Amino acid sequence: QEPPTEEPVVVTEEPDEPVVQPDVSYEGISFSFDDNIAASVSSETIPGQNMGEDYMPGETYPTYAKFSFNDYATGDHFHTPVIAVYPVSEYRAISTGASDTIDNLQATLVNRPSGGSLSHLPFLPIWNAAQLFSAKVSYFDFQNGSGVRYLTMYGQALYPVDNQNLFYTYQGLTSDGQYYISAVIPVTNPILPDDGSATVDDWMAFDQNWESYIEGMLQTLNGKSAENFTPNLALLDEMMASFSIEP
């Protein structure tokens, strides 16, 4: 009588997870975005320029990578949707203002202020205007760094919150401190007027009532969910969190 034969042991291997390729990859920088944000992204390198002290501070910047959005989700807006990645040491070397902002971001990521009226959350590029407020402030990481996200408007005078000027920004630093990421992304909300100036009859009274006005507006904006905005803030957060910056 022959001994019973053993059934062969079949070893099945779990299939590897498919590698998801980023939607954008340029000079060591990569990220992905939802098609509800834009149809495509254009990538380019902007040559730096050092204009010295005789020009506006915003005219001085190092060579940096710029990402522009095509067929963006919102229509006419004061700002153009763009993300920039700046080399930190080069920016510090030519711009005191930028160096101060980078210091501010480093402190902000530790202290995590909540924003508010006439806030001073870190922001690059340097504009000849003031940060009127910051709303929906949130702190989260990207693939090799961390940053702060908020909604804001800039102006040379107090101005009503509107869909022409409101934008989403993410300001972040890579973990090694070598690169600074800045996003300026227009957003709109149906509760806001398209043109804030059309809502003001008496600008002097508006200025005098600013604190009361902006406190109410901040409560309203902070109370709105991500999907109430166009684009959805959650989609913008996912895009920023997907960034890997290793040029």
C-alpha beads as a LAMMPS data file, in Angstrom:
LAMMPS data file: protein, C-alpha beads

247 atoms
246 bonds

1 atom types
1 bond types

-500.0 500.0 xlo xhi
-500.0 500.0 ylo yhi
-500.0 500.0 zlo zhi

Masses

1 110.0

Atoms # bond

1 1 1 0.000 0.000 0.000
2 1 1 1.408 3.381 -1.042
3 1 1 1.517 6.149 1.570
4 1 1 -1.070 8.908 1.130
5 1 1 0.163 11.869 -0.837
6 1 1 0.054 15.284 0.745
7 1 1 -1.871 18.033 -0.933
8 1 1 0.502 20.629 -2.342
9 1 1 0.599 23.863 -0.363
10 1 1 -0.364 26.797 -2.524
11 1 1 1.107 30.088 -1.377
12 1 1 -0.775 33.114 -2.625
13 1 1 0.876 36.493 -2.471
14 1 1 -1.092 39.607 -1.823
15 1 1 -0.922 41.826 -4.874
16 1 1 1.110 44.976 -4.416
17 1 1 -0.828 48.157 -4.013
18 1 1 -0.761 50.059 -7.276
19 1 1 1.561 53.053 -7.213
20 1 1 -0.445 56.217 -7.665
21 1 1 1.416 58.655 -9.844
22 1 1 1.088 62.372 -8.996
23 1 1 -0.814 64.552 -11.435
24 1 1 2.038 67.072 -11.554
25 1 1 5.768 66.381 -11.391
26 1 1 8.272 69.137 -12.093
27 1 1 11.885 69.622 -11.026
28 1 1 11.514 67.320 -8.012
29 1 1 8.190 68.834 -6.945
30 1 1 5.060 66.721 -7.225
31 1 1 1.402 66.895 -6.221
32 1 1 -2.079 65.814 -7.256
33 1 1 -5.322 67.745 -7.656
34 1 1 -9.001 66.998 -8.190
35 1 1 -10.499 67.896 -11.568
36 1 1 -13.146 69.928 -9.729
37 1 1 -10.361 72.415 -9.006
38 1 1 -9.006 72.843 -12.533
39 1 1 -8.587 71.061 -15.842
40 1 1 -4.788 71.134 -15.813
41 1 1 -1.701 72.730 -14.300
42 1 1 1.165 74.517 -16.067
43 1 1 4.648 74.388 -14.517
44 1 1 7.495 76.835 -15.056
45 1 1 10.625 78.280 -13.486
46 1 1 10.553 82.012 -12.795
47 1 1 13.999 83.659 -12.932
48 1 1 14.883 85.548 -9.773
49 1 1 15.561 89.243 -9.522
50 1 1 17.163 91.370 -6.823
51 1 1 15.980 94.944 -7.230
52 1 1 17.565 96.294 -4.061
53 1 1 16.182 98.804 -1.599
54 1 1 15.016 101.341 -4.190
55 1 1 12.105 99.142 -5.331
56 1 1 9.095 97.629 -3.633
57 1 1 10.071 94.555 -1.580
58 1 1 7.819 92.356 -3.689
59 1 1 9.974 93.061 -6.737
60 1 1 12.821 91.043 -5.214
61 1 1 12.639 87.242 -5.198
62 1 1 14.848 84.236 -5.969
63 1 1 14.430 81.844 -8.893
64 1 1 11.435 79.677 -8.013
65 1 1 9.012 77.065 -9.346
66 1 1 5.531 78.287 -10.264
67 1 1 2.375 76.237 -10.880
68 1 1 -0.593 77.892 -12.629
69 1 1 -4.112 76.451 -12.989
70 1 1 -5.948 76.214 -16.311
71 1 1 -9.769 76.328 -16.559
72 1 1 -9.966 77.023 -12.840
73 1 1 -13.184 76.357 -10.893
74 1 1 -14.113 79.991 -10.266
75 1 1 -14.539 82.669 -12.881
76 1 1 -13.434 86.288 -12.781
77 1 1 -11.377 87.088 -9.683
78 1 1 -8.814 89.669 -8.596
79 1 1 -6.229 86.937 -7.941
80 1 1 -4.854 84.325 -10.316
81 1 1 -4.628 80.806 -8.840
82 1 1 -0.968 79.951 -8.392
83 1 1 1.371 77.932 -6.175
84 1 1 5.018 78.918 -5.730
85 1 1 7.917 77.004 -4.197
86 1 1 10.781 79.243 -3.051
87 1 1 14.309 78.256 -1.950
88 1 1 14.607 79.569 1.610
89 1 1 18.312 80.404 1.833
90 1 1 18.290 82.287 -1.468
91 1 1 15.207 84.275 -0.453
92 1 1 16.653 85.147 2.946
93 1 1 19.888 86.336 1.333
94 1 1 18.206 88.995 -0.801
95 1 1 15.076 90.011 1.136
96 1 1 14.782 91.116 4.761
97 1 1 10.993 91.060 4.429
98 1 1 10.969 87.488 3.204
99 1 1 13.378 86.445 5.952
100 1 1 11.043 87.973 8.549
101 1 1 8.102 86.099 7.009
102 1 1 9.973 82.800 7.115
103 1 1 10.760 83.424 10.787
104 1 1 7.083 84.227 11.334
105 1 1 6.038 80.961 9.696
106 1 1 8.440 78.946 11.838
107 1 1 7.008 80.557 14.983
108 1 1 3.437 80.219 13.738
109 1 1 3.796 76.477 13.167
110 1 1 4.868 76.149 16.812
111 1 1 2.405 78.567 18.441
112 1 1 -0.546 77.943 16.078
113 1 1 -2.484 81.228 16.416
114 1 1 -6.146 81.109 15.434
115 1 1 -6.207 84.237 13.229
116 1 1 -8.895 86.914 13.247
117 1 1 -9.216 90.581 12.320
118 1 1 -6.189 92.413 10.900
119 1 1 -4.141 89.282 11.536
120 1 1 -0.487 88.776 10.763
121 1 1 -0.278 85.159 9.717
122 1 1 2.765 84.433 7.534
123 1 1 2.378 85.160 3.841
124 1 1 4.617 85.218 0.804
125 1 1 4.943 86.743 -1.751
126 1 1 5.332 90.235 -0.337
127 1 1 2.464 92.507 -1.309
128 1 1 2.027 96.252 -0.848
129 1 1 -1.145 95.699 1.163
130 1 1 -2.307 94.498 4.578
131 1 1 -3.840 91.192 5.621
132 1 1 -7.381 92.273 6.520
133 1 1 -8.330 89.066 8.361
134 1 1 -7.765 85.323 8.486
135 1 1 -10.584 82.775 8.702
136 1 1 -10.862 78.946 8.600
137 1 1 -7.338 78.665 10.008
138 1 1 -6.025 75.104 9.995
139 1 1 -2.627 73.458 10.424
140 1 1 -1.666 70.300 8.551
141 1 1 1.320 68.534 7.012
142 1 1 2.277 67.920 3.414
143 1 1 4.458 64.978 2.362
144 1 1 7.736 66.375 3.662
145 1 1 6.782 69.441 5.647
146 1 1 4.034 71.334 7.422
147 1 1 2.092 74.548 7.059
148 1 1 -0.909 76.709 7.835
149 1 1 -4.028 77.149 5.719
150 1 1 -6.420 80.093 5.973
151 1 1 -8.838 82.262 4.008
152 1 1 -7.976 85.941 3.720
153 1 1 -8.143 89.186 1.790
154 1 1 -5.491 91.845 1.326
155 1 1 -6.116 95.539 0.889
156 1 1 -4.642 99.000 1.175
157 1 1 -7.759 100.043 3.078
158 1 1 -10.580 98.280 4.916
159 1 1 -12.921 96.574 2.468
160 1 1 -15.975 94.300 2.618
161 1 1 -15.398 90.566 2.224
162 1 1 -16.438 89.556 -1.291
163 1 1 -16.031 86.887 -3.956
164 1 1 -13.725 89.048 -6.050
165 1 1 -10.994 89.166 -3.428
166 1 1 -11.342 86.254 -1.005
167 1 1 -8.687 83.571 -1.407
168 1 1 -7.375 80.384 0.168
169 1 1 -3.710 80.253 1.056
170 1 1 -1.365 77.594 2.354
171 1 1 2.008 78.670 3.662
172 1 1 4.424 75.879 4.521
173 1 1 8.022 74.841 5.057
174 1 1 9.735 71.573 4.219
175 1 1 10.952 69.627 7.251
176 1 1 14.576 70.403 6.349
177 1 1 13.791 74.134 6.174
178 1 1 15.077 74.434 2.617
179 1 1 11.863 75.262 0.740
180 1 1 8.866 77.510 1.323
181 1 1 5.531 76.731 -0.356
182 1 1 2.933 79.428 -0.973
183 1 1 -0.514 78.893 -2.502
184 1 1 -2.836 81.717 -3.563
185 1 1 -6.105 80.073 -4.605
186 1 1 -9.302 82.089 -5.221
187 1 1 -12.418 80.815 -3.448
188 1 1 -16.020 81.980 -3.420
189 1 1 -19.036 81.469 -1.193
190 1 1 -22.700 82.101 -2.099
191 1 1 -23.265 84.200 1.024
192 1 1 -20.768 86.826 -0.181
193 1 1 -21.382 89.636 -2.652
194 1 1 -19.388 89.556 -5.880
195 1 1 -18.433 93.217 -5.483
196 1 1 -18.102 94.383 -1.891
197 1 1 -17.897 98.062 -2.815
198 1 1 -21.486 97.922 -4.077
199 1 1 -22.651 97.103 -0.546
200 1 1 -21.179 100.236 1.078
201 1 1 -22.943 103.607 0.952
202 1 1 -20.858 105.376 3.594
203 1 1 -17.182 104.381 3.713
204 1 1 -16.442 106.449 6.811
205 1 1 -19.186 104.639 8.707
206 1 1 -17.934 101.323 7.360
207 1 1 -14.418 102.020 8.678
208 1 1 -15.786 103.020 12.082
209 1 1 -17.877 99.858 12.242
210 1 1 -15.100 97.563 10.976
211 1 1 -14.513 95.569 14.175
212 1 1 -18.187 94.729 14.544
213 1 1 -18.544 93.952 10.833
214 1 1 -15.510 91.680 10.564
215 1 1 -16.287 89.867 13.821
216 1 1 -19.676 88.905 12.407
217 1 1 -18.186 87.981 9.051
218 1 1 -15.520 85.799 10.660
219 1 1 -18.187 83.964 12.650
220 1 1 -20.107 83.364 9.439
221 1 1 -17.111 82.198 7.399
222 1 1 -15.749 79.994 10.169
223 1 1 -19.180 78.408 10.534
224 1 1 -19.411 77.377 6.890
225 1 1 -18.426 73.832 5.963
226 1 1 -15.718 73.077 3.404
227 1 1 -18.195 72.128 0.682
228 1 1 -19.940 75.517 0.943
229 1 1 -16.955 77.060 -0.819
230 1 1 -15.928 76.831 -4.465
231 1 1 -13.640 75.005 -4.834
232 1 1 -14.394 72.711 -1.900
233 1 1 -11.803 73.549 0.774
234 1 1 -11.321 69.843 1.498
235 1 1 -10.169 69.296 -2.094
236 1 1 -7.723 72.180 -1.799
237 1 1 -6.408 70.764 1.491
238 1 1 -5.929 67.344 -0.122
239 1 1 -4.010 68.969 -2.969
240 1 1 -1.691 70.823 -0.614
241 1 1 -1.181 67.746 1.590
242 1 1 -0.084 65.781 -1.491
243 1 1 2.914 68.064 -2.145
244 1 1 6.369 66.546 -2.087
245 1 1 9.190 69.065 -2.495
246 1 1 12.609 67.558 -3.079
247 1 1 14.277 69.464 -5.951

Bonds

1 1 1 2
2 1 2 3
3 1 3 4
4 1 4 5
5 1 5 6
6 1 6 7
7 1 7 8
8 1 8 9
9 1 9 10
10 1 10 11
11 1 11 12
12 1 12 13
13 1 13 14
14 1 14 15
15 1 15 16
16 1 16 17
17 1 17 18
18 1 18 19
19 1 19 20
20 1 20 21
21 1 21 22
22 1 22 23
23 1 23 24
24 1 24 25
25 1 25 26
26 1 26 27
27 1 27 28
28 1 28 29
29 1 29 30
30 1 30 31
31 1 31 32
32 1 32 33
33 1 33 34
34 1 34 35
35 1 35 36
36 1 36 37
37 1 37 38
38 1 38 39
39 1 39 40
40 1 40 41
41 1 41 42
42 1 42 43
43 1 43 44
44 1 44 45
45 1 45 46
46 1 46 47
47 1 47 48
48 1 48 49
49 1 49 50
50 1 50 51
51 1 51 52
52 1 52 53
53 1 53 54
54 1 54 55
55 1 55 56
56 1 56 57
57 1 57 58
58 1 58 59
59 1 59 60
60 1 60 61
61 1 61 62
62 1 62 63
63 1 63 64
64 1 64 65
65 1 65 66
66 1 66 67
67 1 67 68
68 1 68 69
69 1 69 70
70 1 70 71
71 1 71 72
72 1 72 73
73 1 73 74
74 1 74 75
75 1 75 76
76 1 76 77
77 1 77 78
78 1 78 79
79 1 79 80
80 1 80 81
81 1 81 82
82 1 82 83
83 1 83 84
84 1 84 85
85 1 85 86
86 1 86 87
87 1 87 88
88 1 88 89
89 1 89 90
90 1 90 91
91 1 91 92
92 1 92 93
93 1 93 94
94 1 94 95
95 1 95 96
96 1 96 97
97 1 97 98
98 1 98 99
99 1 99 100
100 1 100 101
101 1 101 102
102 1 102 103
103 1 103 104
104 1 104 105
105 1 105 106
106 1 106 107
107 1 107 108
108 1 108 109
109 1 109 110
110 1 110 111
111 1 111 112
112 1 112 113
113 1 113 114
114 1 114 115
115 1 115 116
116 1 116 117
117 1 117 118
118 1 118 119
119 1 119 120
120 1 120 121
121 1 121 122
122 1 122 123
123 1 123 124
124 1 124 125
125 1 125 126
126 1 126 127
127 1 127 128
128 1 128 129
129 1 129 130
130 1 130 131
131 1 131 132
132 1 132 133
133 1 133 134
134 1 134 135
135 1 135 136
136 1 136 137
137 1 137 138
138 1 138 139
139 1 139 140
140 1 140 141
141 1 141 142
142 1 142 143
143 1 143 144
144 1 144 145
145 1 145 146
146 1 146 147
147 1 147 148
148 1 148 149
149 1 149 150
150 1 150 151
151 1 151 152
152 1 152 153
153 1 153 154
154 1 154 155
155 1 155 156
156 1 156 157
157 1 157 158
158 1 158 159
159 1 159 160
160 1 160 161
161 1 161 162
162 1 162 163
163 1 163 164
164 1 164 165
165 1 165 166
166 1 166 167
167 1 167 168
168 1 168 169
169 1 169 170
170 1 170 171
171 1 171 172
172 1 172 173
173 1 173 174
174 1 174 175
175 1 175 176
176 1 176 177
177 1 177 178
178 1 178 179
179 1 179 180
180 1 180 181
181 1 181 182
182 1 182 183
183 1 183 184
184 1 184 185
185 1 185 186
186 1 186 187
187 1 187 188
188 1 188 189
189 1 189 190
190 1 190 191
191 1 191 192
192 1 192 193
193 1 193 194
194 1 194 195
195 1 195 196
196 1 196 197
197 1 197 198
198 1 198 199
199 1 199 200
200 1 200 201
201 1 201 202
202 1 202 203
203 1 203 204
204 1 204 205
205 1 205 206
206 1 206 207
207 1 207 208
208 1 208 209
209 1 209 210
210 1 210 211
211 1 211 212
212 1 212 213
213 1 213 214
214 1 214 215
215 1 215 216
216 1 216 217
217 1 217 218
218 1 218 219
219 1 219 220
220 1 220 221
221 1 221 222
222 1 222 223
223 1 223 224
224 1 224 225
225 1 225 226
226 1 226 227
227 1 227 228
228 1 228 229
229 1 229 230
230 1 230 231
231 1 231 232
232 1 232 233
233 1 233 234
234 1 234 235
235 1 235 236
236 1 236 237
237 1 237 238
238 1 238 239
239 1 239 240
240 1 240 241
241 1 241 242
242 1 242 243
243 1 243 244
244 1 244 245
245 1 245 246
246 1 246 247
